[in-house]
Amino acid sequence: MNTVRTFIVEDNPTIRENLVGTLREVARCDPVGQAESEAEGSRWLTDNPSQWDLAIVDLFLKDGTGFSVLEACRNRDPMQKMVVLSNHATPAMRRKCALLGADAVFDKATEVEDLIDFCLRHRQERFRRPSSLPASSRQTPLSH
């Protein structure tokens, strides 16, 4: 599979639908699930760590915030990326999101193309791994 499994936490159904279509067609992402609330998003992402590669999170949800979703996923695998897509992408919000573990923050109104570029780069990183090396020469992560 050469798609990035993406989970979306967004409470606006129109934005969610448009994002799913754009991600699928342009960025070759496979939307594997959606949540409208902080609790639902946090629960799915933490209960299904092997089922997603990228989470796209809105900051202000009808029920809760994306900040808590970021916090819930702080101990994710390093290859799993968390990005924020928000109408409130101010410098202060970007700093707060970075402190909570976000890999990137994008403004819904002006940076959707940057989000698509991020998704495409993440896809390239995931599938550019050297699979042709003999098993003895591949590095394995150290466990702590």
C-alpha positions in Angstrom: 0.0 0.0 0.0 1.4 3.4 -1.0 -1.1 5.6 0.7 -0.8 7.4 4.0 -3.6 6.3 6.4 -5.1 9.5 7.7 -7.5 10.2 10.6 -9.3 13.5 10.7 -10.6 15.3 13.8 -12.9 18.1 12.5 -16.4 19.0 13.6 -17.5 20.8 10.4 -19.0 18.1 8.1 -18.5 20.2 4.9 -14.8 20.8 5.7 -14.4 17.1 6.6 -15.9 16.0 3.3 -13.9 18.4 1.2 -10.7 17.4 3.1 -11.3 13.7 2.6 -11.8 14.2 -1.2 -8.8 16.4 -1.6 -6.5 14.1 0.4 -7.7 11.1 -1.5 -7.3 12.6 -4.9 -4.4 14.9 -4.6 -2.2 13.7 -1.8 -2.8 9.9 -2.1 -4.0 9.7 1.5 -6.4 7.1 2.6 -8.9 8.5 5.2 -9.3 5.7 7.7 -11.6 7.5 10.1 -13.1 10.7 11.4 -14.1 12.2 14.7 -16.0 15.3 15.6 -15.0 15.7 19.2 -11.9 15.7 21.4 -12.9 12.5 23.2 -13.8 10.6 20.1 -10.6 11.6 18.3 -8.3 11.0 21.2 -9.9 7.6 22.0 -9.6 6.3 18.4 -6.1 7.5 17.8 -4.8 6.1 21.1 -6.8 2.8 20.8 -5.7 2.2 17.3 -2.0 3.1 17.1 -1.2 0.7 14.3 -4.1 1.9 12.1 -2.9 5.5 11.2 0.1 7.3 9.8 -1.2 10.9 9.9 -3.7 12.8 12.0 -5.2 16.1 10.9 -6.7 17.9 13.9 -8.8 21.1 14.1 -8.1 23.1 17.3 -11.6 24.2 18.3 -14.2 21.5 18.2 -17.9 21.6 19.2 -16.9 19.3 22.1 -13.4 19.9 23.4 -10.2 21.0 21.7 -7.5 19.7 19.4 -5.0 20.6 22.0 -6.1 17.6 24.1 -6.0 15.4 21.0 -2.4 16.4 20.5 -1.6 15.8 24.1 -3.2 12.3 24.0 -0.9 11.3 21.1 2.4 12.6 22.4 3.8 9.1 22.8 3.0 8.0 19.3 5.5 6.3 16.9 8.0 8.9 15.4 6.8 8.0 11.9 3.2 9.0 12.9 2.6 12.7 12.2 0.1 15.0 13.8 -0.8 18.2 12.0 -3.2 21.0 12.9 -5.6 22.6 10.4 -7.2 25.6 11.9 -8.7 29.0 11.4 -6.7 30.1 14.4 -3.1 29.5 13.2 -1.6 32.5 14.9 2.1 32.5 16.0 1.0 31.9 19.6 -1.2 28.9 18.6 1.6 27.5 16.4 4.0 27.6 19.3 1.5 26.0 21.7 0.7 23.2 19.2 4.5 22.6 18.7 4.9 22.3 22.4 2.1 19.7 22.5 3.7 17.6 19.8 2.3 18.9 16.5 4.6 18.3 13.5 3.0 21.2 11.6 0.2 23.8 11.8 -1.7 25.0 8.7 -4.3 27.8 8.3 -7.5 26.6 6.8 -8.0 29.7 4.7 -4.5 30.2 3.3 -2.3 27.0 3.7 -4.3 24.0 2.4 -1.8 23.7 -0.4 1.0 23.6 2.2 -0.9 20.8 4.0 -1.1 18.8 0.7 2.6 19.3 0.2 3.2 18.1 3.8 1.1 15.0 3.1 3.0 14.2 -0.1 6.4 14.6 1.6 5.2 12.4 4.5 4.1 9.8 1.9 7.5 9.9 0.2 9.3 9.5 3.6 7.2 6.5 4.5 7.7 4.7 1.3 11.3 5.6 0.5 12.7 3.3 3.2 15.5 1.1 1.9 13.8 -2.3 1.5 16.5 -3.7 -0.8 19.2 -3.9 1.9 20.0 -7.2 3.4 18.4 -7.7 6.8 21.8 -7.8 8.5 22.6 -4.2 7.3 19.3 -2.6 8.2 19.3 -0.5 11.4 16.7 -1.3 14.0 15.4 1.2 16.5 16.8 0.9 20.0 14.2 0.2 22.7 14.4 2.2 25.9 
